[in-house]
Every structure is written in C-alpha cells, then in structure tokens.
Amino acid sequence: MNMNQPSEENYTPSPPQPRPGPPSGMVPVSLPASSPRVTYTILGITVAAYLVQLLTQFIFGYDMAIGLGAKANDAIRAGQLWRFFTPMLLHGSLLHIGFNMYALYIFGIGLERRYGHGRFLLLYILGGFAGSVFSFLFSSANSIGASGAIFGLIGAEGIFLFQNRKLFGAQVRGALNNVIFVVAINLFLGLQPGIDNWGHMGGLLGGLIFAWFAGPRWEVQGISPNLQVVDLREGREVIVGFAVVTIIFCTLAAIGMWFPFVN
C-alpha cells in the first residue's frame, strides 16, 4: 500500500437548518444559545494539520503526517491504534479539506448549540472513529479525511429531527427529507474510485447510534410568554450512548484485527 496516496473522502453538503418554534400559537420560545467554540476549535486544528502536511511535503518531499497518521490496515494491525483517530485530521487536497470544513461549519454550529460542547465533541470523535473502523474492516486502501465524522453529524441531525418531531410540527418532514437526500447523494458520489465510502457509512452509523441514546430531547416549558426549550436527556443516557458506540466499534475493530475481511 502506498502511504502517500490514500483514498480521499469527498463531501458536498446541503444541510437543512430547521428552526423549531413553539408547540402551539405564535409565542416566543427561548432556544439554547452558546458559542460553538468546539466546532471552531476542530476546524482550526484540522486546518493547522493540513498546513503541517504542506510544510512536510515542502521540507521532506513527502507528506509525513499522512505517513504517520493515515488509516493503514497493516500499520493498525502492527499496533498503531491511533490511526483509528488521526485520519479525521488529515486531508489530501485543498478541495478535500474545503468540502469537509464547510460541512463541519454548516452542521457543527447548530448541533453544538443543541448538544452542548462536551457531548458534541464526543459525537464528532465517535463518528470519525466509527468511520475508520468500517474502513479498516471493509477497505484495504489507505484513507484520510474527516468525512466519517461529518457523516456522524448528519446522522445526528436526522435523529434530532425525528426524536423532536412533535416540537417541530409540519416542517419536520421536509427537513428530514433534506437530510436523507444529503446522505443518499453523497453515498452515491462515494461510489467513485478513490473515495472511502465505507468510512462514510461507518461514521453515519456511529452518529445515528450515539444520537439515538444521547441526543437532545427537547420540551417547551414555562408560562407564556416566558417559554424556553429544556433538554430532558439525562447525563447517564449520554454515558450509555458513548458506551454502546464504543463497545460496538471496538468489538468490530478487534474482529478486524484477528479475522481480517480484507488485507
């Protein structure tokens, strides 16, 4: 396998940004609002990592970051388990990182405000990890890119809309259809050679599972006109979601280590 030519994960997002209203009547409702600093931090770190990639190419003539951090099956089986996580920070071209960081910006800001900083960070990391595990299981090609984590965010967006459909009212059907369309079109585009579609599917599955157990469940509380949205999800449910995703994908990774489906 050529460590300098891993498969890229293209992504062309067009996400919906639903804005939930009150359960009935035309009254104002206070929604969660906070600075999406985790989204901006991930974006900044990923861009910095890409600059390091360019720098090592200029100095050494090859991409040292990809050499040390791409998803490479042989290296993972040799004990370099960090390669399940580092690919989400690495990209193969300006267009590649541009698409992924645009998607992170579009989806991440809204999701972080709903999930909170810590839960959103868990979602992103678990999506990237799940994507790398699926790629490890089903693809022999080296792979890089944040698309697994991005697909995890898309899956979480869909689960959020579905679990809060009563609050969103009639507009939820269109928003869910948009999410499904974004997933379908990008999985279709992922059938092209050189794109790690297994990473996309793994990240999507990881995001769906975590969001099902740990995503926000909103309820409007208060007395009009002082209404606000309250998240009913308990901390122990977030722990359960984290544990379920971790156990499932660590088990799959272990199976791939001992009984490889691909080389």
C-alpha positions, 0 to 999 in steps of 0.5 A: 500500500502506498502511504502517500496516496490514500483514498480521499473522502469527498463531501458536498453538503446541503444541510437543512437548518430547521428552526423549531418554534413553539408547540402551539400559537405564535409565542416566543420560545427561548432556544439554547444559545452558546458559542460553538467554540468546539466546532471552531476549535476542530476546524482550526486544528484540522486546518493547522494539520493540513498546513503541517502536511504542506510544510512536510511535503515542502521540507521532506518531499513527502507528506509525513503526517499522512505517513504517520497518521493515515488509516493503514490496515497493516500499520493498525494491525502492527499496533498503531491504534491511533490511526483509528483517530488521526485520519479525521485530521488529515486531508489530501487536497485543498478541495478535500479539506474545503468540502469537509470544513464547510460541512463541519461549519454548516452542521457543527454550529447548530448541533453544538448549540443543541448538544452542548460542547462536551457531548458534541465533541464526543459525537464528532470523535465517535463518528470519525472513529466509527468511520475508520473502523468500517474502513479498516474492516471493509477497505484495504486502501489507505484513507484520510479525511474527516468525512466519517465524522461529518457523516456522524453529524448528519446522522445526528441531525436526522435523529434530532429531527425525528426524536423532536418531531412533535416540537417541530410540527409540519416542517419536520418532514421536509427537513428530514427529507433534506437530510436523507437526500444529503446522505443518499447523494453523497453515498452515491458520489462515494461510489467513485474510485478513490473515495472511502465510502465505507468510512462514510457509512461507518461514521453515519452509523456511529452518529445515528447510534450515539444520537439515538441514546444521547441526543437532545430531547427537547420540551417547551416549558414555562408560562407564556410568554416566558417559554424556553426549550429544556433538554430532558436527556439525562447525563447517564443516557449520554454515558450509555450512548458513548458506551454502546458506540464504543463497545460496538466499534471496538468489538468490530475493530478487534474482529478486524484485527484477528479475522481480517475481511480484507488485507 
